[in-house]
């Protein structure tokens, strides 16, 4: 019963204060500029060095040569751990992190992005 007596003043003090929670589904969450969301690949900037593919700890990126200095990437967002190593190692800035974080889906195949 001693704990309840200590808790009552704290609870009464919070009654008039504004809530600290966010109404997330109804209001868009703000993310910082350095947020590491879903990956975006820019094929026109890629030179095919495949450094991003080699440094990816979860093997979520696969770069393939389509010929004539044309490279395509397959990014498996289901495997990606959003560490940002691929973005940091890319000298040509062909990969970037986007602020997209709402990636929940019931279809795992839709998380494989071809670009």
Buried (B, 14 or more C-beta within 10 A) or exposed (E): EEEEEEEEEEEEEEEEEEEEEEEEEEEEEEEEEEBBBBBBBBBEBBEBBBBBBEBBEEEBBBBEEEEEEEBBBBBBBBBBEBBBBBBEBBEEEBBBBEEEEEEEEEEEEEBBBEE
